[in-house]
């Protein structure tokens, strides 16, 4: 009897010790999820790709298209979307401390490189004064997104048991996209004013600003699974706590970087997800830009740094002529003083 009691007590103590150890580790360690990737890889072609592209992305994308479409476009719609045979890869996962609004908070490392069969067609209807109101098309043939994703979950006691999901990137992710024009009566839509680079800018805003913490995509799961058609998502954008006014005035005594003894300098920079760029000054070592930018600051708690680069515009690669880093702490001191 004594031996049995000792064995039970030892097993109980071992259980409590493992439980406490796991609870300590779950909030600090990241774990690989090979088993999850293996499951997703098998389920993706059966139903997950269709759910992701048709049920989730197709209703969400028009919100961004309408909000950020260029002045030359009257309407922009997605006519076709197929994400390809390759599913997103979850590189790691860890649990974060829950908040008042979420029962469970996960941080996922995501790497999504589409296969060569990825296909999406975006139709852009031009305004009548530009292109006679005709519709031009863009063909998206590839996409790569890599970053840390934050997922907040709120549970319910009844079906569908998930009440709400909140999704955002922890920081601006790496994003790259391949776009080819589909010619319509000899018109290359990518060459039109406001259209050129529009998709890059649109998705840059989506991935680097609108969907980066503290902004987030909020999904009402009850409405999502409901047979009734009603809005089931919203983009929760936080108002800036302040603005940083950046004035790019001029430069002098620059080193020549071109064979002609001059340079074609411009200034680009970013603070968090917000990016800015001046015009290019041709063939000069003493450029005068006289440009001003108003940069929103969402929170003082972030570790964002204002990065300013001076570059020389070239055909293949823009050389870096100089770079500077300014802490947002200094900006905060200036703003509060």
Buried (B, 14 or more C-beta within 10 A) or exposed (E): EEEEEEEEEEEEEEEEEEEEEEEEEEEEEEEEBEEBBEEBBEEBEEEBBEEBBEEBBBBBBEBBBEEBBBEBBBBBBBEBBBBBBBBBBBBBBBBBEEEEEBBEBBBBBBBBBBEEEBBBBBBBBBBEEBBEEBBBBBBBBBBBBBBBBBBBBBEEEEEEEBBBBBBBBBBBBEBEBEBEBBEBEEBEBBEBEBBBEBBEBBBBBBBBBBBBBEBBBBBBBBBBEEEEEEEBBEBEEEEBEBEBEBEBEEBEEBEEBEEEEBBBBBBBBBBBBBBBBBEBBEEEBEBEBEBEBEBBBBBBEBEBBBBBBBBBBEEEEBBEBEEEEBEBEEBBEEBEE
